[in-house]
Amino acid sequence: MAKPSPHYAGDPNLVKIEQAIRKLRTEAGFSQESLAYEAGVDRSYMGGVERGEHNLTVISLLRICKCLNIGVWELLQRADI
């Protein structure tokens, strides 16, 4: 039996954040795997973040932003939130 989607899956704000993270990651020259390693998260988690499957924790968001050399506020602005 398939697992139901989390209630936040497809949330418009998460979609905007994941799109911004993916864009910043590629602009910075990171692969998903290398960014995950630098941020101290699992590669599959990073992939799920970019697909909007994970509701990011504050700590994970801070780590990812630090690796991308961007503040959380700037990320949210780029995501148009």
C-alpha positions in Angstrom: 0.0 0.0 0.0 1.4 3.4 -1.0 2.1 5.9 1.8 -0.2 9.0 1.7 1.5 12.3 0.9 2.4 14.4 3.9 -0.1 17.3 4.4 2.6 19.8 3.4 3.5 18.1 0.1 2.9 20.5 -2.7 2.6 23.5 -0.4 3.2 26.6 -2.6 5.7 28.1 -0.2 7.7 24.9 0.0 7.7 24.6 -3.8 9.1 28.2 -4.1 11.8 27.4 -1.5 12.8 24.2 -3.2 13.0 25.9 -6.6 15.2 28.7 -5.1 17.5 26.1 -3.4 17.9 24.1 -6.6 18.7 27.3 -8.6 21.2 28.6 -6.0 22.8 25.1 -5.7 23.3 24.8 -9.5 24.6 28.4 -9.7 27.1 27.6 -7.0 28.2 24.5 -8.8 27.1 22.0 -6.2 25.7 18.6 -7.0 22.9 17.5 -4.7 25.3 15.0 -3.1 28.1 17.6 -2.5 25.7 20.2 -1.0 24.2 17.5 1.2 27.6 16.5 2.4 28.7 20.1 3.1 25.4 20.8 4.9 25.5 17.6 7.0 22.3 16.1 5.6 21.7 12.9 3.8 21.7 13.1 0.0 18.2 11.5 -0.2 17.0 14.2 2.2 18.5 16.9 0.0 16.7 15.4 -3.1 13.5 15.3 -1.1 14.0 19.0 -0.2 14.3 19.9 -3.8 11.2 17.9 -4.7 9.2 19.6 -2.0 8.8 16.3 -0.1 10.4 17.5 3.2 9.2 20.2 5.5 12.7 21.7 6.2 13.8 22.1 9.7 15.2 25.4 10.7 18.6 23.8 11.4 18.6 22.2 7.9 17.6 25.4 6.3 20.4 27.3 8.1 23.0 24.7 7.1 21.9 24.7 3.5 21.9 28.5 3.4 25.3 28.7 5.0 26.8 26.4 2.3 25.2 28.4 -0.4 26.6 31.6 1.2 23.2 33.2 1.5 21.1 34.3 4.4 17.7 32.7 5.1 16.0 36.0 4.6 17.6 36.4 1.2 16.6 32.9 0.2 13.0 33.7 1.2 13.2 36.9 -0.9 14.5 35.0 -3.9 11.7 32.5 -3.4 9.3 35.4 -3.4 7.8 34.6 0.0 
